[in-house]
Amino acid sequence: MLKGKVVGNIVSTNKFDALKGFKFLDIQLIEHDRLTDKHIIAVDRSISAGIGEEVLVITGSSARVAVGDINAPVDAVVAGVIDKNQN
């Protein structure tokens, strides 16, 4: 699982049928509590994460399971929004 910050939306009007209705987010990865120069595009199927929020991202075959279609061409999906108050 990865940690990242939503930095943008990705708009794609032409895509595989299996991806229709999915929201795509540009996620800047966080490592050791610092933003990196690395980015990943992740599907947000039902979490409704917004720009500026920190999120958890599932990758690999688990991402396809998370979107509910093991044949979907997805390799990253937002699994949750990280709460700011973690005290």
PyMOL Python script that loads the backbone (N, CA, C, O; Angstrom):
from pymol import cmd

cmd.read_pdbstr("""\
ATOM      1  N   MET A   1       0.853  -1.169   0.000  1.00  0.00           N
ATOM      2  CA  MET A   1       0.000   0.000   0.000  1.00  0.00           C
ATOM      3  C   MET A   1       0.899   1.233   0.000  1.00  0.00           C
ATOM      4  O   MET A   1       1.973   1.240   0.602  1.00  0.00           O
ATOM      5  N   LEU A   2       0.440   2.261  -0.681  1.00  0.00           N
ATOM      6  CA  LEU A   2       1.192   3.501  -0.802  1.00  0.00           C
ATOM      7  C   LEU A   2       0.430   4.647  -0.138  1.00  0.00           C
ATOM      8  O   LEU A   2      -0.787   4.590   0.042  1.00  0.00           O
ATOM      9  N   LYS A   3       1.180   5.685   0.219  1.00  0.00           N
ATOM     10  CA  LYS A   3       0.591   6.902   0.780  1.00  0.00           C
ATOM     11  C   LYS A   3       0.890   8.030  -0.193  1.00  0.00           C
ATOM     12  O   LYS A   3       1.992   8.122  -0.733  1.00  0.00           O
ATOM     13  N   GLY A   4      -0.105   8.894  -0.417  1.00  0.00           N
ATOM     14  CA  GLY A   4       0.119   9.994  -1.339  1.00  0.00           C
ATOM     15  C   GLY A   4      -0.837  11.144  -1.103  1.00  0.00           C
ATOM     16  O   GLY A   4      -1.730  11.081  -0.258  1.00  0.00           O
ATOM     17  N   LYS A   5      -0.621  12.200  -1.880  1.00  0.00           N
ATOM     18  CA  LYS A   5      -1.464  13.397  -1.803  1.00  0.00           C
ATOM     19  C   LYS A   5      -2.086  13.630  -3.173  1.00  0.00           C
ATOM     20  O   LYS A   5      -1.391  13.602  -4.189  1.00  0.00           O
ATOM     21  N   VAL A   6      -3.387  13.859  -3.199  1.00  0.00           N
ATOM     22  CA  VAL A   6      -4.084  14.123  -4.456  1.00  0.00           C
ATOM     23  C   VAL A   6      -3.685  15.519  -4.929  1.00  0.00           C
ATOM     24  O   VAL A   6      -3.891  16.508  -4.226  1.00  0.00           O
ATOM     25  N   VAL A   7      -3.110  15.581  -6.133  1.00  0.00           N
ATOM     26  CA  VAL A   7      -2.665  16.876  -6.664  1.00  0.00           C
ATOM     27  C   VAL A   7      -3.422  17.276  -7.929  1.00  0.00           C
ATOM     28  O   VAL A   7      -3.230  18.379  -8.441  1.00  0.00           O
ATOM     29  N   GLY A   8      -4.272  16.398  -8.432  1.00  0.00           N
ATOM     30  CA  GLY A   8      -5.033  16.765  -9.620  1.00  0.00           C
ATOM     31  C   GLY A   8      -5.984  15.687 -10.077  1.00  0.00           C
ATOM     32  O   GLY A   8      -5.914  14.539  -9.639  1.00  0.00           O
ATOM     33  N   ASN A   9      -6.867  16.076 -10.959  1.00  0.00           N
ATOM     34  CA  ASN A   9      -7.794  15.152 -11.608  1.00  0.00           C
ATOM     35  C   ASN A   9      -7.286  14.869 -13.013  1.00  0.00           C
ATOM     36  O   ASN A   9      -6.689  15.738 -13.649  1.00  0.00           O
ATOM     37  N   ILE A  10      -7.519  13.673 -13.491  1.00  0.00           N
ATOM     38  CA  ILE A  10      -7.168  13.290 -14.849  1.00  0.00           C
ATOM     39  C   ILE A  10      -8.472  13.084 -15.613  1.00  0.00           C
ATOM     40  O   ILE A  10      -9.312  12.278 -15.211  1.00  0.00           O
ATOM     41  N   VAL A  11      -8.636  13.803 -16.701  1.00  0.00           N
ATOM     42  CA  VAL A  11      -9.840  13.680 -17.512  1.00  0.00           C
ATOM     43  C   VAL A  11      -9.522  12.852 -18.747  1.00  0.00           C
ATOM     44  O   VAL A  11      -8.570  13.135 -19.474  1.00  0.00           O
ATOM     45  N   SER A  12     -10.336  11.823 -18.972  1.00  0.00           N
ATOM     46  CA  SER A  12     -10.157  10.949 -20.131  1.00  0.00           C
ATOM     47  C   SER A  12     -11.524  10.632 -20.711  1.00  0.00           C
ATOM     48  O   SER A  12     -12.278   9.842 -20.144  1.00  0.00           O
ATOM     49  N   THR A  13     -11.841  11.247 -21.839  1.00  0.00           N
ATOM     50  CA  THR A  13     -13.148  11.003 -22.444  1.00  0.00           C
ATOM     51  C   THR A  13     -13.177   9.703 -23.239  1.00  0.00           C
ATOM     52  O   THR A  13     -14.232   9.080 -23.359  1.00  0.00           O
ATOM     53  N   ASN A  14     -12.048   9.287 -23.780  1.00  0.00           N
ATOM     54  CA  ASN A  14     -11.942   8.019 -24.497  1.00  0.00           C
ATOM     55  C   ASN A  14     -11.162   7.036 -23.645  1.00  0.00           C
ATOM     56  O   ASN A  14     -10.008   7.288 -23.298  1.00  0.00           O
ATOM     57  N   LYS A  15     -11.794   5.905 -23.303  1.00  0.00           N
ATOM     58  CA  LYS A  15     -11.131   4.899 -22.477  1.00  0.00           C
ATOM     59  C   LYS A  15     -11.808   3.547 -22.667  1.00  0.00           C
ATOM     60  O   LYS A  15     -12.884   3.457 -23.259  1.00  0.00           O
ATOM     61  N   PHE A  16     -11.164   2.496 -22.159  1.00  0.00           N
ATOM     62  CA  PHE A  16     -11.752   1.165 -22.208  1.00  0.00           C
ATOM     63  C   PHE A  16     -13.122   1.181 -21.552  1.00  0.00           C
ATOM     64  O   PHE A  16     -13.347   1.918 -20.593  1.00  0.00           O
ATOM     65  N   ASP A  17     -14.029   0.377 -22.063  1.00  0.00           N
ATOM     66  CA  ASP A  17     -15.369   0.302 -21.480  1.00  0.00           C
ATOM     67  C   ASP A  17     -15.321  -0.042 -19.995  1.00  0.00           C
ATOM     68  O   ASP A  17     -16.132   0.459 -19.217  1.00  0.00           O
ATOM     69  N   ALA A  18     -14.379  -0.893 -19.597  1.00  0.00           N
ATOM     70  CA  ALA A  18     -14.266  -1.305 -18.194  1.00  0.00           C
ATOM     71  C   ALA A  18     -13.901  -0.147 -17.273  1.00  0.00           C
ATOM     72  O   ALA A  18     -14.029  -0.268 -16.054  1.00  0.00           O
ATOM     73  N   LEU A  19     -13.449   0.972 -17.833  1.00  0.00           N
ATOM     74  CA  LEU A  19     -13.037   2.123 -17.027  1.00  0.00           C
ATOM     75  C   LEU A  19     -14.070   3.252 -17.031  1.00  0.00           C
ATOM     76  O   LEU A  19     -13.885   4.258 -16.346  1.00  0.00           O
ATOM     77  N   LYS A  20     -15.139   3.096 -17.783  1.00  0.00           N
ATOM     78  CA  LYS A  20     -16.155   4.145 -17.846  1.00  0.00           C
ATOM     79  C   LYS A  20     -16.805   4.332 -16.480  1.00  0.00           C
ATOM     80  O   LYS A  20     -17.162   3.366 -15.805  1.00  0.00           O
ATOM     81  N   GLY A  21     -16.948   5.585 -16.093  1.00  0.00           N
ATOM     82  CA  GLY A  21     -17.553   5.923 -14.811  1.00  0.00           C
ATOM     83  C   GLY A  21     -16.554   6.054 -13.676  1.00  0.00           C
ATOM     84  O   GLY A  21     -16.919   6.460 -12.573  1.00  0.00           O
ATOM     85  N   PHE A  22     -15.297   5.714 -13.934  1.00  0.00           N
ATOM     86  CA  PHE A  22     -14.269   5.831 -12.902  1.00  0.00           C
ATOM     87  C   PHE A  22     -13.679   7.231 -12.909  1.00  0.00           C
ATOM     88  O   PHE A  22     -13.534   7.846 -13.965  1.00  0.00           O
ATOM     89  N   LYS A  23     -13.340   7.733 -11.726  1.00  0.00           N
ATOM     90  CA  LYS A  23     -12.655   9.011 -11.569  1.00  0.00           C
ATOM     91  C   LYS A  23     -11.159   8.701 -11.464  1.00  0.00           C
ATOM     92  O   LYS A  23     -10.764   7.788 -10.738  1.00  0.00           O
ATOM     93  N   PHE A  24     -10.332   9.453 -12.181  1.00  0.00           N
ATOM     94  CA  PHE A  24      -8.887   9.253 -12.162  1.00  0.00           C
ATOM     95  C   PHE A  24      -8.220  10.421 -11.441  1.00  0.00           C
ATOM     96  O   PHE A  24      -8.549  11.582 -11.686  1.00  0.00           O
ATOM     97  N   LEU A  25      -7.281  10.105 -10.554  1.00  0.00           N
ATOM     98  CA  LEU A  25      -6.595  11.123  -9.771  1.00  0.00           C
ATOM     99  C   LEU A  25      -5.089  11.045  -9.974  1.00  0.00           C
ATOM    100  O   LEU A  25      -4.523   9.960 -10.108  1.00  0.00           O
ATOM    101  N   ASP A  26      -4.447  12.207  -9.995  1.00  0.00           N
ATOM    102  CA  ASP A  26      -2.991  12.297 -10.005  1.00  0.00           C
ATOM    103  C   ASP A  26      -2.559  12.345  -8.542  1.00  0.00           C
ATOM    104  O   ASP A  26      -2.885  13.283  -7.814  1.00  0.00           O
ATOM    105  N   ILE A  27      -1.820  11.321  -8.126  1.00  0.00           N
ATOM    106  CA  ILE A  27      -1.391  11.197  -6.735  1.00  0.00           C
ATOM    107  C   ILE A  27       0.122  11.396  -6.661  1.00  0.00           C
ATOM    108  O   ILE A  27       0.879  10.682  -7.319  1.00  0.00           O
ATOM    109  N   GLN A  28       0.560  12.371  -5.857  1.00  0.00           N
ATOM    110  CA  GLN A  28       1.982  12.565  -5.603  1.00  0.00           C
ATOM    111  C   GLN A  28       2.330  11.718  -4.378  1.00  0.00           C
ATOM    112  O   GLN A  28       1.751  11.895  -3.306  1.00  0.00           O
ATOM    113  N   LEU A  29       3.280  10.800  -4.548  1.00  0.00           N
ATOM    114  CA  LEU A  29       3.590   9.854  -3.487  1.00  0.00           C
ATOM    115  C   LEU A  29       4.333  10.502  -2.325  1.00  0.00           C
ATOM    116  O   LEU A  29       5.104  11.446  -2.496  1.00  0.00           O
ATOM    117  N   ILE A  30       4.074   9.960  -1.138  1.00  0.00           N
ATOM    118  CA  ILE A  30       4.712  10.394   0.102  1.00  0.00           C
ATOM    119  C   ILE A  30       5.552   9.235   0.619  1.00  0.00           C
ATOM    120  O   ILE A  30       5.064   8.111   0.741  1.00  0.00           O
ATOM    121  N   GLU A  31       6.812   9.512   0.921  1.00  0.00           N
ATOM    122  CA  GLU A  31       7.700   8.526   1.526  1.00  0.00           C
ATOM    123  C   GLU A  31       8.386   9.169   2.718  1.00  0.00           C
ATOM    124  O   GLU A  31       8.886  10.289   2.615  1.00  0.00           O
ATOM    125  N   HIS A  32       8.414   8.480   3.839  1.00  0.00           N
ATOM    126  CA  HIS A  32       9.037   8.999   5.064  1.00  0.00           C
ATOM    127  C   HIS A  32       8.452  10.366   5.429  1.00  0.00           C
ATOM    128  O   HIS A  32       9.168  11.280   5.838  1.00  0.00           O
ATOM    129  N   ASP A  33       7.129  10.476   5.270  1.00  0.00           N
ATOM    130  CA  ASP A  33       6.375  11.698   5.591  1.00  0.00           C
ATOM    131  C   ASP A  33       6.792  12.928   4.785  1.00  0.00           C
ATOM    132  O   ASP A  33       6.586  14.060   5.224  1.00  0.00           O
ATOM    133  N   ARG A  34       7.379  12.704   3.605  1.00  0.00           N
ATOM    134  CA  ARG A  34       7.742  13.815   2.713  1.00  0.00           C
ATOM    135  C   ARG A  34       7.248  13.534   1.304  1.00  0.00           C
ATOM    136  O   ARG A  34       7.316  12.404   0.823  1.00  0.00           O
ATOM    137  N   LEU A  35       6.744  14.584   0.644  1.00  0.00           N
ATOM    138  CA  LEU A  35       6.343  14.444  -0.748  1.00  0.00           C
ATOM    139  C   LEU A  35       7.563  14.124  -1.599  1.00  0.00           C
ATOM    140  O   LEU A  35       8.642  14.676  -1.384  1.00  0.00           O
ATOM    141  N   THR A  36       7.389  13.237  -2.559  1.00  0.00           N
ATOM    142  CA  THR A  36       8.464  12.882  -3.473  1.00  0.00           C
ATOM    143  C   THR A  36       8.173  13.491  -4.840  1.00  0.00           C
ATOM    144  O   THR A  36       7.165  14.173  -5.020  1.00  0.00           O
ATOM    145  N   ASP A  37       9.052  13.243  -5.793  1.00  0.00           N
ATOM    146  CA  ASP A  37       8.815  13.657  -7.181  1.00  0.00           C
ATOM    147  C   ASP A  37       8.040  12.592  -7.952  1.00  0.00           C
ATOM    148  O   ASP A  37       7.781  12.758  -9.144  1.00  0.00           O
ATOM    149  N   LYS A  38       7.670  11.502  -7.285  1.00  0.00           N
ATOM    150  CA  LYS A  38       6.973  10.394  -7.934  1.00  0.00           C
ATOM    151  C   LYS A  38       5.467  10.624  -7.930  1.00  0.00           C
ATOM    152  O   LYS A  38       4.894  11.097  -6.948  1.00  0.00           O
ATOM    153  N   HIS A  39       4.843  10.280  -9.046  1.00  0.00           N
ATOM    154  CA  HIS A  39       3.388  10.389  -9.183  1.00  0.00           C
ATOM    155  C   HIS A  39       2.833   9.054  -9.664  1.00  0.00           C
ATOM    156  O   HIS A  39       3.528   8.265 -10.303  1.00  0.00           O
ATOM    157  N   ILE A  40       1.575   8.825  -9.343  1.00  0.00           N
ATOM    158  CA  ILE A  40       0.869   7.642  -9.820  1.00  0.00           C
ATOM    159  C   ILE A  40      -0.555   8.078 -10.159  1.00  0.00           C
ATOM    160  O   ILE A  40      -1.119   8.953  -9.502  1.00  0.00           O
ATOM    161  N   ILE A  41      -1.119   7.467 -11.176  1.00  0.00           N
ATOM    162  CA  ILE A  41      -2.522   7.714 -11.516  1.00  0.00           C
ATOM    163  C   ILE A  41      -3.333   6.594 -10.880  1.00  0.00           C
ATOM    164  O   ILE A  41      -3.057   5.414 -11.099  1.00  0.00           O
ATOM    165  N   ALA A  42      -4.327   6.968 -10.096  1.00  0.00           N
ATOM    166  CA  ALA A  42      -5.138   5.980  -9.395  1.00  0.00           C
ATOM    167  C   ALA A  42      -6.615   6.212  -9.663  1.00  0.00           C
ATOM    168  O   ALA A  42      -7.059   7.347  -9.835  1.00  0.00           O
ATOM    169  N   VAL A  43      -7.366   5.121  -9.697  1.00  0.00           N
ATOM    170  CA  VAL A  43      -8.815   5.165  -9.836  1.00  0.00           C
ATOM    171  C   VAL A  43      -9.424   5.453  -8.466  1.00  0.00           C
ATOM    172  O   VAL A  43      -8.996   4.892  -7.458  1.00  0.00           O
ATOM    173  N   ASP A  44     -10.409   6.319  -8.439  1.00  0.00           N
ATOM    174  CA  ASP A  44     -11.185   6.579  -7.218  1.00  0.00           C
ATOM    175  C   ASP A  44     -12.613   6.174  -7.542  1.00  0.00           C
ATOM    176  O   ASP A  44     -13.369   6.945  -8.133  1.00  0.00           O
ATOM    177  N   ARG A  45     -12.970   4.980  -7.156  1.00  0.00           N
ATOM    178  CA  ARG A  45     -14.285   4.448  -7.523  1.00  0.00           C
ATOM    179  C   ARG A  45     -15.393   4.935  -6.591  1.00  0.00           C
ATOM    180  O   ARG A  45     -16.497   5.236  -7.044  1.00  0.00           O
ATOM    181  N   SER A  46     -15.101   5.014  -5.289  1.00  0.00           N
ATOM    182  CA  SER A  46     -16.190   5.374  -4.371  1.00  0.00           C
ATOM    183  C   SER A  46     -15.741   6.191  -3.160  1.00  0.00           C
ATOM    184  O   SER A  46     -16.562   6.510  -2.300  1.00  0.00           O
ATOM    185  N   ILE A  47     -14.469   6.532  -3.076  1.00  0.00           N
ATOM    186  CA  ILE A  47     -13.955   7.249  -1.914  1.00  0.00           C
ATOM    187  C   ILE A  47     -14.212   8.755  -2.010  1.00  0.00           C
ATOM    188  O   ILE A  47     -14.387   9.418  -0.988  1.00  0.00           O
ATOM    189  N   SER A  48     -14.236   9.291  -3.214  1.00  0.00           N
ATOM    190  CA  SER A  48     -14.459  10.722  -3.461  1.00  0.00           C
ATOM    191  C   SER A  48     -13.387  11.605  -2.822  1.00  0.00           C
ATOM    192  O   SER A  48     -13.693  12.619  -2.196  1.00  0.00           O
ATOM    193  N   ALA A  49     -12.132  11.203  -2.990  1.00  0.00           N
ATOM    194  CA  ALA A  49     -11.011  12.008  -2.491  1.00  0.00           C
ATOM    195  C   ALA A  49     -10.898  13.277  -3.320  1.00  0.00           C
ATOM    196  O   ALA A  49     -11.193  13.281  -4.515  1.00  0.00           O
ATOM    197  N   GLY A  50     -10.469  14.350  -2.672  1.00  0.00           N
ATOM    198  CA  GLY A  50     -10.336  15.623  -3.352  1.00  0.00           C
ATOM    199  C   GLY A  50      -8.902  16.113  -3.366  1.00  0.00           C
ATOM    200  O   GLY A  50      -8.044  15.589  -2.656  1.00  0.00           O
ATOM    201  N   ILE A  51      -8.657  17.119  -4.177  1.00  0.00           N
ATOM    202  CA  ILE A  51      -7.321  17.702  -4.285  1.00  0.00           C
ATOM    203  C   ILE A  51      -6.886  18.219  -2.908  1.00  0.00           C
ATOM    204  O   ILE A  51      -7.645  18.887  -2.206  1.00  0.00           O
ATOM    205  N   GLY A  52      -5.648  17.890  -2.548  1.00  0.00           N
ATOM    206  CA  GLY A  52      -5.085  18.297  -1.272  1.00  0.00           C
ATOM    207  C   GLY A  52      -5.198  17.254  -0.180  1.00  0.00           C
ATOM    208  O   GLY A  52      -4.537  17.369   0.852  1.00  0.00           O
ATOM    209  N   GLU A  53      -6.022  16.239  -0.383  1.00  0.00           N
ATOM    210  CA  GLU A  53      -6.185  15.212   0.647  1.00  0.00           C
ATOM    211  C   GLU A  53      -5.104  14.138   0.522  1.00  0.00           C
ATOM    212  O   GLU A  53      -4.664  13.799  -0.576  1.00  0.00           O
ATOM    213  N   GLU A  54      -4.691  13.614   1.675  1.00  0.00           N
ATOM    214  CA  GLU A  54      -3.769  12.489   1.693  1.00  0.00           C
ATOM    215  C   GLU A  54      -4.580  11.204   1.647  1.00  0.00           C
ATOM    216  O   GLU A  54      -5.607  11.072   2.313  1.00  0.00           O
ATOM    217  N   VAL A  55      -4.093  10.251   0.840  1.00  0.00           N
ATOM    218  CA  VAL A  55      -4.853   9.031   0.595  1.00  0.00           C
ATOM    219  C   VAL A  55      -3.970   7.790   0.701  1.00  0.00           C
ATOM    220  O   VAL A  55      -2.744   7.866   0.622  1.00  0.00           O
ATOM    221  N   LEU A  56      -4.630   6.648   0.881  1.00  0.00           N
ATOM    222  CA  LEU A  56      -3.992   5.346   0.809  1.00  0.00           C
ATOM    223  C   LEU A  56      -4.303   4.765  -0.562  1.00  0.00           C
ATOM    224  O   LEU A  56      -5.441   4.839  -1.025  1.00  0.00           O
ATOM    225  N   VAL A  57      -3.297   4.186  -1.217  1.00  0.00           N
ATOM    226  CA  VAL A  57      -3.458   3.657  -2.564  1.00  0.00           C
ATOM    227  C   VAL A  57      -3.066   2.184  -2.576  1.00  0.00           C
ATOM    228  O   VAL A  57      -1.985   1.815  -2.117  1.00  0.00           O
ATOM    229  N   ILE A  58      -3.953   1.349  -3.106  1.00  0.00           N
ATOM    230  CA  ILE A  58      -3.682  -0.073  -3.300  1.00  0.00           C
ATOM    231  C   ILE A  58      -3.196  -0.252  -4.730  1.00  0.00           C
ATOM    232  O   ILE A  58      -3.749   0.343  -5.654  1.00  0.00           O
ATOM    233  N   THR A  59      -2.162  -1.071  -4.917  1.00  0.00           N
ATOM    234  CA  THR A  59      -1.623  -1.304  -6.259  1.00  0.00           C
ATOM    235  C   THR A  59      -1.625  -2.794  -6.594  1.00  0.00           C
ATOM    236  O   THR A  59      -1.848  -3.648  -5.736  1.00  0.00           O
ATOM    237  N   GLY A  60      -1.371  -3.071  -7.860  1.00  0.00           N
ATOM    238  CA  GLY A  60      -1.259  -4.452  -8.328  1.00  0.00           C
ATOM    239  C   GLY A  60      -2.602  -5.135  -8.484  1.00  0.00           C
ATOM    240  O   GLY A  60      -3.627  -4.482  -8.677  1.00  0.00           O
ATOM    241  N   SER A  61      -2.587  -6.461  -8.399  1.00  0.00           N
ATOM    242  CA  SER A  61      -3.814  -7.226  -8.620  1.00  0.00           C
ATOM    243  C   SER A  61      -4.874  -6.914  -7.574  1.00  0.00           C
ATOM    244  O   SER A  61      -6.065  -7.059  -7.849  1.00  0.00           O
ATOM    245  N   SER A  62      -4.474  -6.494  -6.396  1.00  0.00           N
ATOM    246  CA  SER A  62      -5.438  -6.106  -5.361  1.00  0.00           C
ATOM    247  C   SER A  62      -6.275  -4.911  -5.804  1.00  0.00           C
ATOM    248  O   SER A  62      -7.423  -4.772  -5.383  1.00  0.00           O
ATOM    249  N   ALA A  63      -5.716  -4.050  -6.647  1.00  0.00           N
ATOM    250  CA  ALA A  63      -6.457  -2.891  -7.145  1.00  0.00           C
ATOM    251  C   ALA A  63      -7.622  -3.336  -8.022  1.00  0.00           C
ATOM    252  O   ALA A  63      -8.713  -2.772  -7.941  1.00  0.00           O
ATOM    253  N   ARG A  64      -7.396  -4.334  -8.852  1.00  0.00           N
ATOM    254  CA  ARG A  64      -8.484  -4.834  -9.710  1.00  0.00           C
ATOM    255  C   ARG A  64      -9.599  -5.436  -8.867  1.00  0.00           C
ATOM    256  O   ARG A  64     -10.778  -5.254  -9.169  1.00  0.00           O
ATOM    257  N   VAL A  65      -9.232  -6.144  -7.822  1.00  0.00           N
ATOM    258  CA  VAL A  65     -10.229  -6.713  -6.915  1.00  0.00           C
ATOM    259  C   VAL A  65     -11.002  -5.589  -6.230  1.00  0.00           C
ATOM    260  O   VAL A  65     -12.220  -5.674  -6.076  1.00  0.00           O
ATOM    261  N   ALA A  66     -10.297  -4.540  -5.821  1.00  0.00           N
ATOM    262  CA  ALA A  66     -10.928  -3.422  -5.117  1.00  0.00           C
ATOM    263  C   ALA A  66     -11.951  -2.689  -5.971  1.00  0.00           C
ATOM    264  O   ALA A  66     -12.938  -2.180  -5.439  1.00  0.00           O
ATOM    265  N   VAL A  67     -11.740  -2.623  -7.295  1.00  0.00           N
ATOM    266  CA  VAL A  67     -12.724  -1.953  -8.151  1.00  0.00           C
ATOM    267  C   VAL A  67     -13.866  -2.883  -8.533  1.00  0.00           C
ATOM    268  O   VAL A  67     -14.837  -2.450  -9.154  1.00  0.00           O
ATOM    269  N   GLY A  68     -13.760  -4.146  -8.170  1.00  0.00           N
ATOM    270  CA  GLY A  68     -14.851  -5.085  -8.412  1.00  0.00           C
ATOM    271  C   GLY A  68     -14.828  -5.766  -9.758  1.00  0.00           C
ATOM    272  O   GLY A  68     -15.815  -6.390 -10.149  1.00  0.00           O
ATOM    273  N   ASP A  69     -13.721  -5.662 -10.483  1.00  0.00           N
ATOM    274  CA  ASP A  69     -13.615  -6.298 -11.801  1.00  0.00           C
ATOM    275  C   ASP A  69     -12.171  -6.746 -11.998  1.00  0.00           C
ATOM    276  O   ASP A  69     -11.299  -5.928 -12.294  1.00  0.00           O
ATOM    277  N   ILE A  70     -11.917  -8.042 -11.834  1.00  0.00           N
ATOM    278  CA  ILE A  70     -10.537  -8.524 -11.919  1.00  0.00           C
ATOM    279  C   ILE A  70      -9.972  -8.435 -13.331  1.00  0.00           C
ATOM    280  O   ILE A  70      -8.773  -8.630 -13.529  1.00  0.00           O
ATOM    281  N   ASN A  71     -10.816  -8.144 -14.307  1.00  0.00           N
ATOM    282  CA  ASN A  71     -10.352  -7.980 -15.680  1.00  0.00           C
ATOM    283  C   ASN A  71     -10.159  -6.520 -16.075  1.00  0.00           C
ATOM    284  O   ASN A  71      -9.720  -6.235 -17.189  1.00  0.00           O
ATOM    285  N   ALA A  72     -10.480  -5.599 -15.181  1.00  0.00           N
ATOM    286  CA  ALA A  72     -10.323  -4.170 -15.481  1.00  0.00           C
ATOM    287  C   ALA A  72      -8.835  -3.823 -15.560  1.00  0.00           C
ATOM    288  O   ALA A  72      -8.047  -4.299 -14.743  1.00  0.00           O
ATOM    289  N   PRO A  73      -8.447  -3.001 -16.533  1.00  0.00           N
ATOM    290  CA  PRO A  73      -7.043  -2.612 -16.665  1.00  0.00           C
ATOM    291  C   PRO A  73      -6.666  -1.521 -15.652  1.00  0.00           C
ATOM    292  O   PRO A  73      -6.379  -0.384 -16.025  1.00  0.00           O
ATOM    293  N   VAL A  74      -6.673  -1.888 -14.379  1.00  0.00           N
ATOM    294  CA  VAL A  74      -6.400  -0.953 -13.284  1.00  0.00           C
ATOM    295  C   VAL A  74      -5.246  -1.507 -12.465  1.00  0.00           C
ATOM    296  O   VAL A  74      -5.238  -2.687 -12.115  1.00  0.00           O
ATOM    297  N   ASP A  75      -4.263  -0.651 -12.155  1.00  0.00           N
ATOM    298  CA  ASP A  75      -3.167  -1.112 -11.293  1.00  0.00           C
ATOM    299  C   ASP A  75      -2.982  -0.251 -10.052  1.00  0.00           C
ATOM    300  O   ASP A  75      -2.041  -0.470  -9.288  1.00  0.00           O
ATOM    301  N   ALA A  76      -3.872   0.736  -9.834  1.00  0.00           N
ATOM    302  CA  ALA A  76      -3.828   1.542  -8.615  1.00  0.00           C
ATOM    303  C   ALA A  76      -5.228   2.079  -8.325  1.00  0.00           C
ATOM    304  O   ALA A  76      -5.918   2.557  -9.226  1.00  0.00           O
ATOM    305  N   VAL A  77      -5.636   1.996  -7.070  1.00  0.00           N
ATOM    306  CA  VAL A  77      -6.959   2.474  -6.677  1.00  0.00           C
ATOM    307  C   VAL A  77      -6.868   3.128  -5.297  1.00  0.00           C
ATOM    308  O   VAL A  77      -6.149   2.650  -4.420  1.00  0.00           O
ATOM    309  N   VAL A  78      -7.601   4.222  -5.119  1.00  0.00           N
ATOM    310  CA  VAL A  78      -7.653   4.897  -3.815  1.00  0.00           C
ATOM    311  C   VAL A  78      -8.496   4.043  -2.882  1.00  0.00           C
ATOM    312  O   VAL A  78      -9.642   3.708  -3.181  1.00  0.00           O
ATOM    313  N   ALA A  79      -7.895   3.695  -1.731  1.00  0.00           N
ATOM    314  CA  ALA A  79      -8.584   2.837  -0.764  1.00  0.00           C
ATOM    315  C   ALA A  79      -9.159   3.619   0.402  1.00  0.00           C
ATOM    316  O   ALA A  79     -10.060   3.131   1.084  1.00  0.00           O
ATOM    317  N   GLY A  80      -8.657   4.827   0.645  1.00  0.00           N
ATOM    318  CA  GLY A  80      -9.164   5.622   1.741  1.00  0.00           C
ATOM    319  C   GLY A  80      -8.495   6.970   1.850  1.00  0.00           C
ATOM    320  O   GLY A  80      -7.405   7.183   1.320  1.00  0.00           O
ATOM    321  N   VAL A  81      -9.160   7.883   2.544  1.00  0.00           N
ATOM    322  CA  VAL A  81      -8.616   9.199   2.838  1.00  0.00           C
ATOM    323  C   VAL A  81      -8.035   9.146   4.238  1.00  0.00           C
ATOM    324  O   VAL A  81      -8.675   8.636   5.157  1.00  0.00           O
ATOM    325  N   ILE A  82      -6.827   9.667   4.409  1.00  0.00           N
ATOM    326  CA  ILE A  82      -6.159   9.642   5.710  1.00  0.00           C
ATOM    327  C   ILE A  82      -6.681  10.787   6.568  1.00  0.00           C
ATOM    328  O   ILE A  82      -6.671  11.943   6.143  1.00  0.00           O
ATOM    329  N   ASP A  83      -7.137  10.465   7.779  1.00  0.00           N
ATOM    330  CA  ASP A  83      -7.615  11.486   8.717  1.00  0.00           C
ATOM    331  C   ASP A  83      -6.450  12.327   9.192  1.00  0.00           C
ATOM    332  O   ASP A  83      -5.372  11.802   9.472  1.00  0.00           O
ATOM    333  N   LYS A  84      -6.659  13.631   9.284  1.00  0.00           N
ATOM    334  CA  LYS A  84      -5.598  14.545   9.719  1.00  0.00           C
ATOM    335  C   LYS A  84      -5.328  14.425  11.220  1.00  0.00           C
ATOM    336  O   LYS A  84      -4.181  14.550  11.648  1.00  0.00           O
ATOM    337  N   ASN A  85      -6.363  14.186  12.022  1.00  0.00           N
ATOM    338  CA  ASN A  85      -6.214  14.106  13.484  1.00  0.00           C
ATOM    339  C   ASN A  85      -5.881  12.675  13.865  1.00  0.00           C
ATOM    340  O   ASN A  85      -6.776  11.866  14.109  1.00  0.00           O
ATOM    341  N   GLN A  86      -4.583  12.363  13.914  1.00  0.00           N
ATOM    342  CA  GLN A  86      -4.141  11.013  14.239  1.00  0.00           C
ATOM    343  C   GLN A  86      -3.550  10.917  15.627  1.00  0.00           C
ATOM    344  O   GLN A  86      -2.851   9.948  15.923  1.00  0.00           O
ATOM    345  N   ASN A  87      -3.804  11.885  16.489  1.00  0.00           N
ATOM    346  CA  ASN A  87      -3.197  11.901  17.828  1.00  0.00           C
ATOM    347  C   ASN A  87      -3.739  10.765  18.603  1.00  0.00           C
ATOM    348  O   ASN A  87      -3.371  10.577  19.762  1.00  0.00           O
TER     349      ASN A  87
END
""", "prot")
cmd.dss("prot")
cmd.show_as("cartoon", "prot")
cmd.util.cbc("prot")
cmd.orient("prot")
